[in-house]
Amino acid sequence: MKKNIYKTLPLAFIMSLVFIGCGEKAKEQGGAMEPIVEEAESAQELSGKRLAVLIAEGFHDGETLKPKAFLEEHGARVVVLGPAVGEVKAYNSEQMVTIEKAVSEARVDDFDALILPGGKGPAVLRENEAAVNFARDFLNSGKPVAAICHGPQVLITAGVIKDRTLTCASSVAEEIREAGGEYRDEMVVVDGNLITSRGPRDIPAFNEAILTALKK
């Protein structure tokens, strides 16, 4: 009959074996656990923040949905505003997005940042007095305003880009200059509380700039 060797070993020695085993396992799993912890922390970075995305019929799908998803992944609540409640369609795909609240009923005080995607939507928004006033008041409040591609057109109409430095779709550059702004052909330009990017290829940098501004 084999003896149970554990009965003859001191308890302290047995416990040391247990702890060594757990330590090795934790070490082996360390690489897998760390990203999970980091991901959980990053998901809470913007907890409690409310952001507004202002769009209209003809919005650009990627410039609207990618920043929205990115910021939601970091814990923000993103509300889609527009001329009227209801569904609108992207100009560059069959993507539909629901406008949750009319911009005429929105208040700057209810949000921590404003995003103005590009596409053909800005041309619609700049004809909407409530949208233009909301964009003007938001930028003047000092809170972050992020506009990409044709998004700055709304700010041009609002008359708030004089002496500001920004970027946009190249086709809007002359409008920027005529409105008294300085145009730069760069991936992302940050001028105080104004964040701008050129287009879809710059979305990752655009997203990170918004995240940085909201974490300040």
HUQUI-V636517 format. One record per residue. N is the residue number from 1. PHI is phi as a letter, one per 40 degrees, with the letter a starting at -180 (none if undefined). NEAR is the number of other C-alpha atoms within 10 Angstrom. Layout:
BEGIN
n: [N,N]
phi: [PHI,PHI]
near: [NEAR,NEAR]
END
This chain:
BEGIN
n: [1,2,3,4,5,6,7,8,9,10,11,12,13,14,15,16,17,18,19,20,21,22,23,24,25,26,27,28,29,30,31,32,33,34,35,36,37,38,39,40,41,42,43,44,45,46,47,48,49,50,51,52,53,54,55,56,57,58,59,60,61,62,63,64,65,66,67,68,69,70,71,72,73,74,75,76,77,78,79,80,81,82,83,84,85,86,87,88,89,90,91,92,93,94,95,96,97,98,99,100,101,102,103,104,105,106,107,108,109,110,111,112,113,114,115,116,117,118,119,120,121,122,123,124,125,126,127,128,129,130,131,132,133,134,135,136,137,138,139,140,141,142,143,144,145,146,147,148,149,150,151,152,153,154,155,156,157,158,159,160,161,162,163,164,165,166,167,168,169,170,171,172,173,174,175,176,177,178,179,180,181,182,183,184,185,186,187,188,189,190,191,192,193,194,195,196,197,198,199,200,201,202,203,204,205,206,207,208,209,210,211,212,213,214,215,216]
phi: [none,c,c,c,c,c,c,c,c,c,d,c,c,c,c,c,c,c,c,c,d,c,c,c,c,c,c,c,c,d,c,c,c,d,c,c,c,c,c,c,c,c,c,b,d,b,d,g,c,b,b,b,b,b,b,a,d,g,c,c,c,c,c,c,c,c,c,c,c,c,c,c,c,c,h,c,b,b,b,c,b,a,d,a,c,i,c,b,b,c,c,b,a,c,c,b,b,c,c,c,a,c,c,c,b,c,b,d,c,c,b,c,a,b,b,b,c,c,g,c,d,d,c,c,c,c,c,b,d,c,c,c,c,c,c,c,c,c,c,c,c,g,c,c,b,b,b,b,g,c,d,c,d,c,c,c,c,c,g,b,b,c,g,b,b,a,b,a,c,d,c,b,d,c,c,c,c,c,c,g,c,b,c,b,c,b,d,a,b,b,b,g,c,b,b,b,b,c,a,d,c,c,d,d,c,c,c,c,c,c,d,c,c,c,c,c]
near: [3,4,7,8,7,10,9,8,10,9,10,8,10,12,11,11,11,10,11,11,12,12,12,11,11,13,12,11,11,11,10,11,12,11,11,11,11,10,12,14,12,14,17,14,17,18,15,11,19,18,23,24,21,29,31,29,22,20,30,28,21,20,25,24,15,15,22,21,14,16,24,19,18,19,20,23,17,20,17,21,24,29,22,16,14,14,14,19,18,21,16,13,12,9,15,16,19,17,22,14,18,17,25,16,12,16,11,16,10,11,18,18,24,26,26,28,30,32,26,19,26,28,19,17,24,21,13,17,15,18,27,22,18,22,29,20,16,21,22,13,13,13,20,23,27,26,29,29,26,27,33,33,27,27,25,23,20,19,15,19,22,15,11,16,20,26,28,27,20,16,10,18,22,13,16,25,16,11,18,17,20,17,19,18,14,13,17,24,22,19,11,14,17,21,24,31,32,28,25,19,12,17,21,14,15,25,21,15,18,23,18,9,18,17,9,5]
END
